[in-house]
Amino acid sequence: MGQGHSVGPVDPSIHWNAGRYGRVDRVPVPRRLSAAGPIDSGKSVAAQWRLPILRYHSVPHNRPETAAPRSVPIARLEEQLAFVRASGYDAVGITDALRILSDDSSRRVVALTFDDALLDFLNAFDLLGQFKAGATLYVPTAAVGVRVSRWDRGLSKLSWEQIDQISAAGVEIGSQAMSGRHLDTCSDDALLAEVRESKRELEDRLGKPITSFCYPAGLTSARVRRAVVTGGYSNACTLVPRTARPQDDVFGLPRLRVRPAVTGDRINDLLRTGGKGATLPVERIAVPAWRMARRTAVRVTRVARCMM
C-alpha cells in the first residue's frame, strides 16, 4: 500500500462482521541495505535507519488471556495499531517500508506482515482500513481456499476471490512458496518450483507483480536465497527476531514476533528495543536444538537413499 492509500471497502461477503526447472544458478546476493536500497558489501552505509517489521499470524476474536501463542486477538491488534499511529509511525507493507526509507531514512516506519493467508486475516483487514494502515499478506498458494471447518477460521485459509479483493484494496500480497515445505531440504527442481510457480500463480491471478517472499517456517540457506533472487523477488523475510537495519541482507530481513500479551503500550518496547528479550529462554534453547535434529534427520535420510 503506497503512501496516501488505505484499505478501502470490499465486497461485504468477505467480511465476518459487516516440467523441469534448471539448477539453482550461483548469482551474487546483495548483502546489505542502505537508504538507497541494496548495496555491495564493500561500501559504507551512510544512513542508519531502523525498521521494525512486525510478524503476525492468526487474528481471532478470542480474549487475549485465552489466545493461542501464535495469535494476536483482534482487540489487542486494535490497541497496537492505535499506539503505532499515535506515536507517529507510518504502518505499511514491507516493500513500501523499504521504498519509503530509500527516499527518506529519517521517517518513522513500521512494516506489518501476516503469514499463511489465514481466513481470520479478514479481522485485521477491517482494522487496517480504520487506521489507514498497510500490510503484506504472505500466501502459500497450494493451501488457498482450504477450510478446516466452518467454525475454525484460525486454521482455514482465504479463497482466491478474497485474496484478489484484499489485493485490489491495497494490501501487498507476497509469496510464501506453494506447499509450506522446508525449502532448505528440497531438491533444486522442487525448490525452484516452490519459489517460481507460487510467484507465477499469484501474478496471473492478481494481475500485478509479486516482489516479496517469506521463507516457510523461516528456514533458508545460501542456495534457497539464490533461488529467490533468480526467481525475480526484491526482498524476503525470515523469523529472526530483531529490527531490520541497513546492514541486513535484503533477502534475509528479520521480523519481530508479536505475542498476544503485547498491549498497545508494550508494543512501544518492541519497536524501541528491536526484540531484545522477545525470545523466551526456552525458545533460545529449543529452536537451535530442533534445527540440529532436523538437519541430522535429513542427512540420515539422504545416506539411506544412497545405499538403496
C-alpha positions in Angstrom: 0.0 0.0 0.0 1.6 3.2 -1.1 1.8 6.5 0.7 -1.6 8.2 1.0 -3.5 5.0 0.2 -5.7 3.0 2.6 -7.6 -0.2 2.7 -10.9 0.6 1.3 -14.3 -1.2 1.5 -14.6 -4.6 -0.2 -17.4 -6.9 -1.1 -19.3 -7.4 2.2 -19.4 -11.1 1.5 -15.8 -11.5 2.6 -16.4 -9.8 5.9 -17.3 -11.7 9.0 -18.8 -8.9 10.9 -20.2 -6.2 8.4 8.2 -29.6 -16.2 11.7 -29.2 -15.0 13.5 -26.2 -13.7 17.2 -25.7 -14.2 19.7 -25.9 -11.3 19.9 -23.0 -8.9 22.4 -20.7 -10.5 25.1 -19.2 -8.4 24.4 -15.5 -8.6 25.5 -12.8 -6.2 23.1 -11.8 -3.4 23.0 -8.2 -2.2 24.3 -8.4 1.4 23.3 -5.0 2.8 20.6 -2.3 2.6 21.2 1.4 2.6 18.9 4.4 2.3 19.1 3.9 -1.5 18.4 0.2 -1.4 20.7 -2.8 -1.7 24.4 -2.0 -1.9 27.7 -4.0 -2.3 29.1 -5.4 0.9 32.3 -3.4 0.5 30.6 0.0 0.5 29.9 2.1 3.6 26.4 2.7 4.9 25.6 6.4 5.2 22.1 6.3 6.7 21.4 4.4 9.8 17.7 3.8 9.8 15.8 1.2 11.9 12.8 -0.8 10.5 10.7 -2.8 12.9 8.9 -5.5 10.8 6.1 -7.0 12.9 5.1 -10.6 12.3 1.5 -11.7 12.8 -0.2 -15.0 12.2 -3.8 -15.6 13.4 -6.1 -12.7 14.4 -9.1 -14.3 16.2 -11.9 -12.8 18.2 -10.7 -14.6 21.4 -9.9 -12.7 24.5 -6.2 -12.0 25.0 -5.9 -14.2 28.0 -7.3 -17.3 26.1 -5.5 -16.7 22.8 -3.1 -19.2 21.4 0.6 -18.3 21.4 0.8 -17.7 17.7 -2.3 -15.5 17.6 -3.0 -11.8 18.4 -6.7 -11.2 19.2 -8.4 -8.5 17.2 -8.9 -6.3 20.3 -5.2 -6.5 21.0 -4.3 -5.7 17.4 -6.5 -2.6 17.6 -4.6 -1.4 20.7 -1.3 -1.9 18.9 -2.4 -0.1 15.7 -3.7 2.8 17.8 -0.4 3.1 19.6 1.6 2.9 16.3 -0.5 5.6 14.8 -0.4 7.9 17.8 3.4 7.5 18.0 3.8 9.0 14.5 4.7 5.8 12.7 3.7 5.0 9.1 2.3 1.4 9.2 2.8 -0.1 5.7 3.7 -3.3 3.9 7.3 -4.5 3.8 8.1 -3.4 0.2 6.6 0.1 0.8 8.5 0.4 4.0 11.8 -0.2 2.2 10.8 2.2 -0.5 9.9 4.9 2.0 13.2 4.6 3.8 15.0 4.7 0.4 13.5 8.1 -0.1 13.8 9.4 3.4 15.8 7.5 6.0 14.5 9.7 8.8 10.9 8.6 8.5 9.3 6.6 11.3 8.1 3.4 9.6 6.9 0.1 10.8 6.1 -2.8 8.4 3.2 -5.1 9.2 3.3 -8.7 7.9 0.8 -11.6 8.2 1.8 -15.2 7.4 -0.2 -18.1 5.9 -3.1 -16.1 4.4 -5.5 -17.3 7.2 -9.2 -16.7 6.9 -9.2 -14.6 10.1 -6.9 -12.1 8.4 -10.3 -10.5 7.5 -10.5 -9.2 11.1 -7.1 -7.5 10.6 -8.2 -6.3 7.2 -11.1 -4.3 8.6 -8.8 -2.7 11.2 -6.2 -1.7 8.5 -8.9 0.2 6.8 -9.9 2.0 10.0 -6.3 3.0 10.8 -5.4 3.7 7.1 -2.5 1.2 7.5 -0.9 -1.0 5.0 0.5 -4.6 5.3 2.0 -7.5 3.5 0.0 -10.8 3.4 2.0 -13.9 2.6 0.2 -16.6 0.7 1.2 -20.3 0.4 -0.5 -20.9 -2.9 -1.2 -24.6 -2.6 -3.3 -24.0 0.5 -5.5 -21.2 -0.8 -9.2 -21.9 0.0 -8.6 -24.8 2.5 -11.3 -25.0 5.0 -10.8 -26.8 8.3 -14.3 -26.4 9.5 -17.0 -23.7 9.2 -16.2 -22.6 12.7 -12.4 -22.6 12.7 -11.2 -19.6 10.9 -7.8 -19.7 12.7 -6.6 -22.6 10.5 -8.8 -22.2 7.4 -7.3 -20.2 4.5 -8.6 -17.3 2.4 -10.0 -18.0 -1.0 -8.6 -16.7 -4.3 -11.6 -14.3 -4.6 -10.9 -12.9 -1.1 -7.2 -12.5 -1.8 -8.0 -10.7 -5.0 -10.2 -8.3 -3.3 -7.7 -7.7 -0.5 -5.0 -7.1 -3.0 -7.2 -4.7 -5.0 -7.8 -2.7 -1.8 -4.1 -2.1 -1.5 -2.7 -4.8 0.7 0.6 -6.1 -0.6 0.5 -9.8 -1.5 3.7 -11.8 -1.1 4.6 -15.4 -1.8 5.1 -18.0 1.0 6.0 -20.6 -1.6 3.5 -23.2 -2.6 3.2 -26.0 -0.1 5.0 -24.8 3.0 7.8 -27.3 2.7 11.2 -26.7 4.3 12.9 -25.2 1.3 16.5 -25.8 2.5 15.9 -29.6 2.2 14.2 -29.5 -1.2 16.0 -30.7 -4.4 16.9 -27.9 -6.9 13.9 -28.7 -9.1 11.4 -28.7 -6.2 12.9 -25.6 -4.7 12.6 -23.6 -7.9 9.1 -24.9 -8.5 8.1 -23.7 -5.0 9.6 -20.3 -5.5 8.7 -19.6 -9.1 5.4 -21.3 -9.5 3.9 -19.6 -6.5 5.0 -16.2 -7.9 3.6 -17.0 -11.3 0.3 -18.1 -10.0 -0.1 -15.1 -7.8 0.8 -12.7 -10.6 -1.5 -14.5 -13.0 -4.5 -14.4 -10.6 -3.9 -10.9 -9.2 -2.6 -9.1 -12.3 0.3 -7.4 -10.5 4.0 -8.1 -9.7 4.8 -10.1 -6.6 8.1 -8.9 -5.2 8.2 -10.1 -1.6 8.9 -13.6 -0.3 8.5 -15.3 3.0 10.6 -18.4 3.8 8.2 -21.1 5.1 9.0 -21.8 8.8 11.8 -19.1 8.4 14.2 -21.8 7.1 16.6 -20.7 4.4 20.2 -21.1 3.2 22.5 -19.6 0.6 21.0 -21.9 -2.0 17.5 -21.0 -1.1 18.3 -17.3 -1.2 19.8 -17.7 -4.7 16.6 -19.3 -5.8 14.6 -16.3 -4.5 16.9 -13.8 -6.2 16.8 -15.6 -9.6 13.0 -16.0 -9.1 12.5 -12.3 -9.5 11.8 -11.1 -6.0 13.1 -7.9 -4.5 13.1 -8.9 -0.8 12.5 -11.8 1.5 11.9 -12.2 5.3 12.8 -14.7 7.9 11.8 -15.3 11.5 15.0 -13.8 13.1 13.6 -11.7 16.0 15.1 -8.3 15.7 14.8 -4.9 14.0 16.0 -4.6 10.4 18.9 -2.2 9.7 20.9 -1.0 6.7 23.5 -3.8 7.1 20.9 -6.5 6.7 20.6 -8.8 3.7 17.5 -7.7 1.7 16.8 -11.4 1.2 17.1 -12.2 4.9 15.1 -9.5 6.6 14.4 -10.1 10.4 11.0 -9.7 11.9 9.6 -9.2 15.4 7.0 -11.7 16.6 4.0 -10.1 18.2 2.6 -12.1 21.0 -1.0 -12.0 22.4 0.2 -10.4 25.7 1.7 -7.4 23.9 -0.6 -4.5 24.8 -0.7 -1.2 23.0 1.8 0.5 25.3 4.0 -2.6 25.5 4.4 -2.6 21.7 6.5 0.5 22.2 9.1 -1.6 23.9 9.1 -4.0 20.9 9.5 -1.1 18.5 12.1 0.7 20.6 14.3 -2.3 21.7 14.1 -4.3 18.5 13.1 -7.5 20.1 15.7 -7.6 22.9 14.3 -10.2 25.3 11.5 -11.0 22.9 12.6 -14.6 22.6 11.8 -16.7 25.7 14.7 -18.5 27.3 13.2 -21.9 26.5 12.9 -20.9 22.8 16.5 -19.8 22.7 17.4 -23.4 23.7 14.7 -25.3 21.8 15.0 -23.7 18.4 18.6 -24.5 17.7 18.2 -28.0 19.1 15.2 -28.6 16.9 17.1 -27.4 13.8 20.1 -29.6 14.6 17.8 -32.6 15.0 16.0 -31.9 11.7 19.3 -31.5 9.8 20.6 -34.7 11.3 17.4 -36.5 10.2 17.8 -35.1 6.6 21.4 -36.3 6.5 20.4 -39.8 7.6 17.6 -39.9 5.0 20.0 -38.9 2.3 22.5 -41.5 3.3 19.8 -44.2 3.4 18.7 -43.3 -0.1 22.2 -43.5 -1.4 22.5 -47.0 0.0 19.3 -48.2 -1.6 
